[in-house]
Amino acid sequence: MSDEIAERAPTDRPLAYLVTTTGRRHLPYLVGAFLSTLVATVLDRADVFVLGIAFDAMFNDQSYVLPLFPDGMIPTTPMDQLWFTVGLLLVMKAGDIAAANISQVMRGIFSQRVLDSVRIDAFDTAQHLELGFFNDSQTGDVMSILNNDVNTLEEFLSGGITWLLRTTLVLVTVLVFMSLLNWQLALFVVASAPLIAGVNWWFSRVQERLQNEIRSETGALNARLETSLSGIDVVKTSTAEPFESEQVESASYGHLLARWESKRISARHHPSIRLISGSALVVTFLVGGFWVATGPPWPFSGALTAGQLIPFLFYTQQLASPMRQVPTLVEQYKRSQAAARRILGLKATETTVADPEDPSPLESADGHVTYDAVTFSYPSAEERTIDGVSFEVEPGETVGLVGSTGAGKSTLIKLLLRFYDVQDGAITLDGRDIASVPRKQLRKSIGYVNQDPFLFHGTVMENIAYGDLDADDAAIEAAAKAAGAHRFITDLDDGYDTEVGQRGTKLSGGQRQRIAIARAILSDPPIMVFDEATSHVDNETEVLIQRNLDELTADRTTFVIAHRLSTVRDADRIVVLDDGTVAEQGTHDDLLAAGGTYANLWNVQVGNLDALPAEFIEHARSGVVD
């Protein structure tokens, strides 16, 4: 799936695109980093240039001439020239240190702000995508993008782009100084550049393919690890630890092979660059040495002094040094390129459930819900999950949704919440198509409690407050009392300030459920949905929650999805679904008297199996009846 996300990137140069588009917001820091790095680079390379000229002036009776310095500023006697040179070197070194420090600060601020923007933008995109995206994509892939890929980008911005900026300025500065010393010898040294460029180009192409493979294997490994640890209770109860270890080992081995191939190519690249750059130094010394000792060899002309050759050799090494580091930079660049491609791919993913261009604001809702010939199927499903469903729910009415597993009960609610959009027909709220209502306003009108309540790491109060982030402590406490949670909360060691643990593991199932109910009713929504809200609690807790629900649902439109039919027997109306269609609807007593699907489900639950018709038993054998 990570490869599919990467394919959505809108450009073939994702790293440059990501840095430039995001970096525009923080351009002053980049400009400051460039200027300070330029100053530091020039001053750091100028000392050898000054020493060479000073050496010739003091010991070879040459003129002491420096660019940008008027003749009257430079002493004429050897001793004065010595102290002038020492003072100039100290000033340049102090300037170099100051500029380098400013450059480091500016680069750090720029890289961290860009990374912060990239991470937040990618996360905002992810959380606004429709639920179907997370069903089709493994959470490990998305987490890999938000963590691993952003961290990889951080390595490049903090190290790679710094090295690239500095190296570019070093190469330009060194070439300028070399040209000032002897432009002919400078051209001779630069002649080796095409060979190095060719080697680097080949390496770059290979590494791009390998880094894409590494990113894919990393996503698969993360997904495997997350799956194993998220289901650790199932793993342990099934004594499947050896199997999970084999699965992780297999994913880890694929990751290892991809990285090993990248390292193997790098091992070939480094010696090749070192051989070329080392040869360039030896040849330069040989040619320069003959030039100083015997005069210019063919095809060179003019004089070359020892004071020019010595800094020239130093610059040749400095010219070669960045070339030797190119393999590391290229490898880092390709990793970052692959990471940026996946980040951009995620950011470019468009939701199929979007707010309308011309929205119809929903200031308040009465809770009149209508399903009008609604049809829907999941992208990967061969058959329709919902097929022409129609029914109407009046404001304040409590409706139970029942049916066998896969009948479409939860899907109807997901469509009401616009986790998905209907493919045919319409769902209306107070006469308005919900597709015309802004999603935030629609979902604020619906309080949703599912069978497996999710609590965030934090306190009890923070988890209840999630239902309305503007609510005060009094409103939170009132919601907890309404949900029957206040008493047990105050019995906790720290009351409302008690930490619930990851996913609420420090609380019992019933306690988590009641906190989830308090969270759902905090904003006082006109519509409530309880999706198997008591399926995972004991009988005593179910009775307590059910008593609270009867009070909470008064004067609210309420949907109750249930496998335990006893929880909906007092509903104003029960809608029975079968294979994505409405099989029947009515009160509990009416449906029992009708002797249809509901009556059969009821007989199964109360153990009256002899009353079941043969066709129902045959249907149950091909599916699951709850």
N, C-alpha and C positions, 0 to 999 in steps of 0.2 A: 504493500500500500504506500510505503514511503516513496517508491519510484513514481507512483501515480501523482503524488503530491508535488514532487520535483518537476514533473512534466508540465505543471501549470504555470511555472515561472514565465513571466512575460518578456524575457530577454535572454539572449545567448551569453550575455556578460553580467550575470547576476550580482557578483561581488561589487563591481564598479557601480552598477545601478543602485544597489542597496546603500553603499557608502555615500555616493553623491546625493541621492535623493534625501536620505536621512541626515547627512552631514551638512546640508544647507542650513539647517536650523542652528547649527553650532559653528558656522563658518569663521567667526572672529578668532576662535581658539586655534583652528587649523592654520589660518593666516599667521597668527602669532607664533605657532610652532615652526612654520616654514621659515619665517624671517629670522627667528632666533637660532634655528639650526643652521641656516646659511651663514650667519655671523660666526657661530662656533666652528663650523667646518673650515671656513676661510682662515680664521685665526689659528686653528690647530695645524693647518698645512703650511701656513706662511712662515713658521719659524725655521724650517729647513731651508726654505728659499732664501731667507735673510742670512742664515748662517753660511750658505754657499757663497753669496755675494760678499759677505764680510771676510770669509776665508781668502778669497781671491784678492780683495783690497788690502788686507793686512799682510799677507804672506807672498802674493804673486804680483804685487805692485799694479793691481787693476783698479779701475775707477769704482768708487762706492756709490752706486746709483740704485735707488729704490723707486718703484712706481708709486705715484701719489705723494712723494716727498720732494719738496723743492731742494735744489742743490745747497742753498744756504743753511738748511737744517742739519745737514750731515757733516760731522767733523772731518778734518783732513789728515790729522796725525794718527798713527796706529793706536796709541794708548787711548786717545779720546774716542776713536772708532770702537775700541773694545768696550768701554763703559757705555757708549751709546747703544751698542748692540745688546749688552746685558740688560740695560733699562728697557729697551724696546721689547725684548723677549719676555720680560716680567709683565709688562703692560698687556702684551698680547695674550699671555697665559691667563692673566686675571680676567680679561675680557672673554676668553674662551670658556672659562669655568662658569662665569656669570650667565653667559648666553646659553650654555648647555643646560644649566639648571632651569632657566626660564623655559627652554624648549621642552624639557622633561615634564614640567608642570603643565604646560599648554597641551602637550600630546596626551597626557594622562586625562585631563579634563575632557578633551575632545573625544577620546576613545570611550570613556565611561559614559558620557552623555549619549553618544551614538548607540552604544549597546543598550542603555536603558530605554531609549526610544524604540529600538528594534524589538526588544523583548516585550515591551508593553503593547506595541502595535500588533505583534504576532498573537499575543494572548487575547487582546480585544477582538481580533478577527476570529480566533478559535471559539471564544465563548458566545459569539453572535451567530455561529453557524447552526444550521438546523440539527435536530437530534439524529437524523439519519446519517450525517457525516460521521458521528462518533460510533454509530452502529456498524458502519462500513469500514472505518479506520480503527486499528488497534490503538488504545490509549497510549501504549508504549511508543508508537510512532510520533504522536503529538508531543508527548513528554520529551522524547529524544530531540525534537526540533527546538522546543522551548529551553531545554537545558544543554544538551550536548552540542547542538549546532550553534547556539548563541555563545557558548563557552569557546568553541572553536573559532568563531568570529572574533571573540575577545583576544585570543592568542594572536591573531593576525593584526588587529588594530593596535594592541599594546606592544607587540614585538615586530611583526612583519611590516606593517605600514611605516613604523618608525625606522626600521632598517631600510626599507625602500626609499624613504625620503632622504635619510642620511646618506645612503649609498649613491643615490643619484647626484646629490650635491657634492659628495666626495669625488665621484668620477669627473664631473664637470670642473670642479676646482683643481683637481690634479692635472687634468688635461690643459687647463689654462696656464698653470704654473710650468708645466713641461714645455708648452709652446713658448712661454716667455724665456725659458732657459735655452731651448734649441728646438725650433719647430720641425726641422728635418728629422731629428732623432725621435721626436714625438710621433710623427707619422709612421716611422719604422715600427715603433712599439705597438701602435694601434692596429697594425696590419694583422695581428693575431686575433683580433676581436671577432671577425666572421667565423673562425673555426670554433671559438668558444660559444658564439651565438647558435651555431648549428647543433652543437652537442646539447645545449640547454633547450633548444626547440624540440628536439627528439624526446628528451626527458620529460618536458612539459606535457606533450601529447599523451605519453604513456601514463603519467601520474594522474591526469584528469580522469582517465577511465578507471584507474585503481581506486582513486578517492571516492568515486561514485559507488563502487562496490563496497568499500569500507563503510560508507554511510548506511547503505542498505543492510549490511550485516549487523551494524550497531543497532539499528532500529529493531531488527528481528531478535537480537539478544536482549534488548531492554524489554521488549514485549513478553518474551519468555520468562524473564525474571519477575516482571510485575504479575504475570498470570499465576506463577507458582506461589509467590508470596501473598497475593491477594486471596488465594484459595487455600491458605496454609491449613485451615481447619479440616477441609476436605482431604487434603494430602495426608494429614496425620491420621485421620480416622480410616482412611483407605490403605494406610501403611504403604503409600506410594512414593515415599522419599527416594528410593533407588531409581524409580522410573523418572521422577522429576530431575534428579541429578543427571541422568543420561540425556534428557532433553536439553538441559542447560549446557551440559558438556558438548553436545552436538552443535548448539548455536554458538557457543564460545569458540569451538574449533573452526567453524566457518569464519568467524571474526578474526581468529588468529591467522588463518591462511591468507585472508585478504590483506592484512597488515604486513605479513611476512613478505608477500610478493612486492609490496611497496618498498620495504626496507632493502630487499634484494636489488631492486633497480637503483635505489639510492647508493648502494655500495659500489655499483659500477660507475656511477656518475662522478662521485667525489674524486677518485684517482685520475679520471680523465681530465678534469679541470685542473687538478694540481700539476699534472704532467705538462699541460700546455702552458700554464702560467709560470711554472718553474723554468721551462725551456726559454720563455721570453726573457726572463731575468738574466740567464746565462748568456744568451746571444747579445742582449743589450750591453752587458759588461764587456763582452769580447769586442764588439764593434766600437763602443765608447773608449775602451782602453787603447786600442790601436789608434783611434782618432786623436786622443790626448798625446800619445807617445810619438806618433809618426806623421800626424796630419790627417786630413779628411780622406777616408777611403772612398772609392767610387760607389755610388753616384753622389756622395755628399760633398758639400763645399763649406768654406769658412772655418773658423777656429772653434775648438771645444776645450775648456779648461777643466782642471780637476775640481775646482769649486762648483762647476756646473754639472759634472758627471756624478759626483757623490750624491747631491740631492736628487738628481735624475734617477739614479738607481733606487733611492728610497721611494720616489714617486712610482716607479715601476712596480715595486712590491705593493704599494698601497693601491695601485691600479689592479693588481692581480688578486689582492686579498678579497675584495668584494666578489670577484668572479668565483673564487673558491667557495664562497658562502651561498652562491646562487642556488645550488641544489637544495639546500635547506629551505631557502625562501620559496623556491618553486613548489616544493612538497607542501609547505605550509599554505601557500597560495591556493594550491589545488584542493587541499582540505577545506579551506575557507570558501572556495568557489562552489564546491559541492554543498557545503552547509548553507551558503547564501541562496543557492538554487532551491533548497527545500524550504527555507524561511520565506522566500518570495513566493514559492508555490503555495504555501499555506496562506500567505496574505492575499494571494490572487484567487483563492477559492471563494466562489460566490455562493451565498446561501440561496436555496430554492424557496425559502420561506422568508420573504422580505416585507418590509412595511410598504403600504400602498403609496404611490406617487401623490395621490390626492386623498389623504386620509380623512376619515370621518371621526372626529374626536369623541371619546366616550367619557363624559364628565362623571356620570353615575349610571348604574345599571339596576333594573328591577329584577333581572334574572329569568326573563322569558326566553327559553332556548328552544329552537326548532331545528331538527335534522330533516332536510328535504331531499329525498332520493340520493343520499350520500353514497358515493362509490370510491373505494380506495384500495390500492394494493401496494405492498412494499416493493422497492426496486428489485430485490432479489427473488421475490415470490413469483411463482408461475400462475397462481390463482388469486382471485380477488379476496382480500381480507374482509372488506366491507362491500356489500353488494346491494345498492339501492335501499339503504336503510332510511326510514321515515318515521318520526314520532315527535311529539311536542311536549314540552315541560312548562307548566305554568309557574309564575313567580311564587316562591314559598313552598312548592311541591317537592316531596321527597320521592325519588325514583330509584328503585333497585335495578341493577343490571346483572343478570345471571346468564349462565350458559356453560357449556363444556369448555375445557381448555382450548384456546385457539378460536373461539367463536367470534372474537372481535370486541370484547368488552373494554379492555384497556385502550385499544386502538381508537375507539369512539371518543374517549376522553383526551387522548393525545391530539386528535383532530380538533377538539374544542379548544385546547390550549394552543393550537397552531404550532405544535412541534412538527407537524406535517400539514400540508395543504390537501384538501380533497381534490380528487381527479375529475369528479363529476358530481353534480348536485351542489348543495350549499348548506352551511350551518349559519343560522342567524341568532343574534342576541338582541332582544327587544326590537326585532324587525330589521336589524341591520346585518348585512353579511359580515361575518367576523373578519373576512379578508380585507375589508375596507377600514378596519379599526386598527390603530397602532398597537403592535404586539405588547408593548409595556402596559398600556392601559387595559388591554384585554386580560392579560395575566394577573394584573393587580386586582381584577374583579373576581378572581377565582382562587379559593384556598384549596391547596392540593395536599393530601396526605396519602402516601403509598404504603405498601405492605412492609417495606424495608426502609424505615426512616433513616435518612443520612444526617448525622450531626458532624459539624466541623470541629476541628481541634480548637478548643477555647473553653470559655465558661458557659454555665447554663444560661446566664443572662444574655451573653453574646449570641447564643444559638437561637433563643426565642426572638431576640431583637432583629434577627435576620429577616423576619417577616415584614418589618417596617423599621428601617434604619433611623427614622426620625422619632420613633416612639420614646417616651420617657420611662423612668423606672416604674412609676405607678401603673402605666398602661401595660407594661410587661408583666407585672405582678397580677393585674386583673385578668390578662389572657391566661396566665398559668392557673389561676383559680378556676376560670371557666373550663379549662381542660382537665381539671382534677389533678393538677401537678404540684400545686403550691405546697401542700402538706409534706409530701416526700422531699421536695426541694429544701424546705426549711429544716428537715431532719438531717440533711447532708452536713458534713463537717463545716464547709464554708458556705452553705446556703446557695444563693444565686451566683456566688463567685467560685463555685466548685468547678474544677477542670474536668471535662467529660472524657478526655482522652481521644486518641485517634479514632474517628468514626463513632465516638460515644461508647467505647468499649468498657469504660468504668461504670456504666449504668446498665440496668437490666433492660430486657426487650420492652417491657411495659412502660418503664420510665422513659426510654427513648421515644416510644410512640406518643406518650402524653406531651413531651416537650415538642415533638413535631406538630401535634395538634395545636398547641399553644402558639407556635410560630405561624401556623396557617391562619389562625383566626385573629392574630394581632392587628392586622390591617382592616378587620371587620368587612370581609368580602361578601357580596350579595349571593355568591355561588360557592358551595362547598363540594369537594369531591373526596370520597374516602375509598381508596383502591385497596381492598383487602386489609383494611386498617387494623383488624383484630386477628389476622390469620396466624401470627407468630407469637401470640401471648397465651398464657394459661387461662383457664375458665374464670377464675376469680378476677383477674385483671380485665378479661373481656367484659364481664358484667359491669365493672366500674367504668370502663371506657364507653360502653354502650349507653350507660345512664347519662354520662356527660354528653354523648353525641345527641341524645334525644333533646337535651336542653339547647345545645349549640345550633341544631338544625332548625329550630323554631323560627319561622318567618324568613328562612333562607331557602333558595333553590338548592336542592341537595341530590347529588348522585352517589349511590352506594354500590360499589362493585363487590360481589360476594360469591365465595364458594360455599361458605356456611350459610345456607338459606335461612337459618333461624335469625340471622342479623338483618334480614330485609322483610321478614314476614309482616311487620307493622308498617311498611312503607305505603305511601298513598297509592303507588302503582309500581308494578314490577314488569320490566321489559325483558323478555326471554329471547336470547340470540342463539342462532344455530347456523353454523357455516357462513357467518357474515351477514345473515338476514334476520329480520324480526320474525320469530316463529309465532309469538303470541304476547299479549300484554294484558294486565289487569291486576286486581288485588290478589292477595295470597289465597283467600277463600275461593274467589272466582276461578283462579287458575287450577286449583286442586279439583274443583268441580268439573272443569273442562276436560280433565284427564289427558292433557297433552304433554309436551316436553317438560314443563315445570313440574307437573305431577310425578312424572317418571324420575326426575332429579330428586324430588323430595322423598320419594319412596326409597331411592338408593341411600339417602343420608339417614333415614330413620330405620333402615334395615328391613323394609317391607319388600324384599326382592321377588316374592312370589307374585306381586301385583304388576310386575314389569312385563310389557308386551315383547314378543319375540323380535320384532324389528328394532326395538330400542337396544336390546341385548346385542344384536348383530352389529348395530352402529357403534356400540361401545367397544366392541372387539377391534374395530378399525381405528379407534382414537382413544381418548381418555375422557372419562366422565367423572366429574368431581361432585 
